[in-house]
Structures are given as C-alpha cells and as structure tokens.
C-alpha cells in the first residue's frame, strides 16, 4: 500500500476467478493468493495479480469477452 519493499508473507487466501468459456462450458480458476504484511506501515493485503483486477471474481480476458459480446 505504501510502496515499501519490506514485506513478510502472512498466509494465503483461496480465490475463484471466472475465465473464458470452453465451448459452452463455464471455466473457473481456483488459486491460492499470497497475503503480505508491510513492515513499514503494518498493512496486510493480497498481492496484485496481472490477469485480474482487485476485488473482481473474473479475469481481464473474460471481461473483454463479455464486452465484445455486448457490442456485437
């Protein structure tokens, strides 16, 4: 949160992400996300993911897919 690189691993949390379908089959990704504690400010948070926005249960690819379906 504060930008410090002084962090400790503080457990993990399991998250589910909806991703692109295979045919008509829904696909979900279950992933253990590491939680870290900043030694400078004391905040505990999940690491940022490249493939999904924070506080979203779907991937960026799924988001683009849905938007393309809405526009066509």
For each residue, the residues with C-beta under 8 A, 3 or more apart:
1: 38 41 43 45
2: 38 40 41 43
3:
4: 7 38 39 40 41
5:
6: 38 39 40
7: 4 36 37 38 39
8: 36 37 39
9: 34 35 36 37
10: 35 36 37 44
11: 34 35
12: 32 33 34 35
13: 32 33 35 46
14: 30 31 32 33
15: 30 31 33 57
16: 28 29 30 31 57
17: 28 29 31 51 52 57 58 59 62
18: 26 27 28 57 58 59 62
19: 27 28 29 58 59 61 62
20: 27 59 61 62 65
21: 24 25 26 27
22: 25 27
23:
24: 21
25: 21 22
26: 18 21
27: 18 19 20 21 22
28: 16 17 18 19
29: 16 17 19 59
30: 14 15 16
31: 14 15 16 17
32: 12 13 14
33: 12 13 14 15 46 47 49
34: 9 11 12 46 47
35: 9 10 11 12 13 44 45 46 47
36: 7 8 9 10 44 45 46 47
37: 7 8 9 10 42 43 44
38: 1 2 4 6 7 41 42 43 44
39: 4 6 7 8 42
40: 2 4 6
41: 1 2 4 38
42: 37 38 39
43: 1 2 37 38
44: 10 35 36 37 38
45: 1 35 36
46: 13 33 34 35 36 54
47: 33 34 35 36
48: 54
49: 33 52
50:
51: 17 59 60 61
52: 17 49 56 58 59 60
53: 56 60 63
54: 46 48
55:
56: 52 53 63
57: 15 16 17 18
58: 17 18 19 52 62 63
59: 17 18 19 20 29 51 52 62 63
60: 51 52 53 63 64
61: 19 20 51 64 65
62: 17 18 19 20 58 59 65 66
63: 53 56 58 59 60 66 67
64: 60 61 67 68
65: 20 61 62 68 69
66: 62 63 69 70
67: 63 64 70 71
68: 64 65 71 72
69: 65 66 72
70: 66 67
71: 67 68
72: 68 69
